Amino acid sequence: EETGLVLIWREHMRAKTKENDLTICEKEVIATVYELPENERSLKIICALVNKTFGHEWMPQTVSTFLHRIVEKGYLTWVRQGRVALYTPTYSNKEFRKELLKEVIDLMYKDKEEIKKDIEELF
């Protein structure tokens, strides 16, 4: 059962309407891409790792659909190496993490002083 921030996050993601915003599933896939070395960013490896990391049982076709959508939204590019497509993020990992953090902050905080307090408590 989902509670707290996870539930708020998922509801927030369902409410997203902008055309090139990433869904929670797409974010899990691209987060997985960032974790892999460049030469291992194939569908097969991404699928195995996203399933392991996030507890999914997605078929390669499902992950392929997510990857295709992420490419269409401009967050990934791909090149074919032989019979395999390799995916590369358009933005640095740091830029991507900052954007995700900004989304959460914008969703959760109206008072920026509260952010500082919460971060101090965490660390």
C-alpha positions in Angstrom: 0.0 0.0 0.0 1.4 3.4 -1.0 1.3 6.2 1.5 2.9 9.6 2.0 5.2 11.0 -0.5 5.0 8.1 -2.9 1.2 8.5 -3.1 1.5 12.2 -3.6 4.2 11.8 -6.2 2.1 9.2 -8.2 -1.0 11.5 -8.1 1.1 14.4 -9.2 2.5 12.4 -12.1 -1.0 11.3 -13.2 -2.1 14.9 -13.2 0.7 16.0 -15.5 -0.6 17.3 -18.7 2.4 18.9 -20.6 3.2 17.0 -23.7 6.9 16.4 -23.0 6.7 15.8 -19.2 7.8 12.3 -18.3 5.5 9.9 -16.5 6.7 8.1 -13.4 7.4 4.9 -15.4 9.4 6.9 -18.0 11.4 8.5 -15.1 12.2 5.0 -13.8 13.4 4.0 -17.2 15.6 7.0 -17.8 17.0 6.9 -14.2 18.1 3.3 -15.1 19.7 4.5 -18.3 21.8 7.0 -16.3 23.0 4.2 -14.1 24.5 2.2 -17.0 27.8 2.7 -18.8 27.3 4.0 -22.3 28.0 0.7 -24.0 25.5 -1.1 -21.9 22.4 1.0 -22.6 20.6 -1.5 -24.7 16.9 -2.5 -24.4 17.8 -5.9 -23.0 20.0 -4.5 -20.2 17.8 -1.5 -19.4 14.8 -3.8 -19.1 16.6 -6.2 -16.8 17.9 -3.4 -14.6 14.6 -1.4 -14.4 12.7 -4.5 -13.4 15.3 -5.4 -10.7 15.6 -1.9 -9.4 11.9 -0.9 -9.3 10.4 -4.3 -8.8 8.6 -4.5 -12.1 8.0 -7.4 -14.4 7.9 -5.4 -17.6 8.4 -7.2 -20.9 10.9 -5.8 -23.3 8.1 -4.4 -25.5 6.8 -2.3 -22.6 10.3 -0.9 -21.9 10.8 -0.3 -25.6 7.6 1.7 -25.7 8.8 3.8 -22.7 12.2 4.4 -24.4 10.5 5.4 -27.7 8.3 8.0 -25.8 11.3 9.3 -23.9 13.2 9.7 -27.2 10.1 11.5 -28.7 10.1 13.9 -25.7 13.7 14.8 -26.3 15.3 13.2 -23.2 17.1 10.4 -25.0 18.7 9.8 -28.3 19.7 6.5 -29.8 22.1 5.0 -32.2 22.2 1.6 -33.8 25.2 -0.6 -33.2 24.8 -3.6 -35.3 21.5 -5.1 -34.4 21.3 -3.3 -31.0 20.0 0.2 -30.3 22.0 2.1 -27.6 20.4 5.0 -25.7 22.1 8.2 -24.6 20.5 10.9 -22.3 20.2 14.3 -23.8 20.8 16.0 -20.5 23.5 15.3 -17.9 22.6 13.3 -14.8 23.0 16.4 -12.7 20.6 18.4 -14.9 18.1 15.7 -14.8 18.2 15.2 -11.0 17.9 19.0 -10.5 14.8 19.0 -12.7 13.2 16.2 -10.7 14.1 17.8 -7.5 12.6 21.1 -8.7 9.3 19.3 -9.6 9.1 17.8 -6.1 9.9 21.2 -4.4 7.3 23.0 -6.5 4.7 20.4 -5.6 5.5 20.1 -1.9 6.6 23.6 -0.8 5.0 27.0 -1.0 7.4 28.4 1.7 11.0 28.1 0.6 12.1 28.4 4.2 10.5 25.0 4.9 12.7 23.4 2.3 15.8 24.5 4.2 14.4 23.2 7.5 13.5 19.8 6.0 16.9 19.5 4.3 18.7 20.3 7.5 16.7 17.7 9.4 17.6 15.1 6.7 21.3 15.7 6.7 
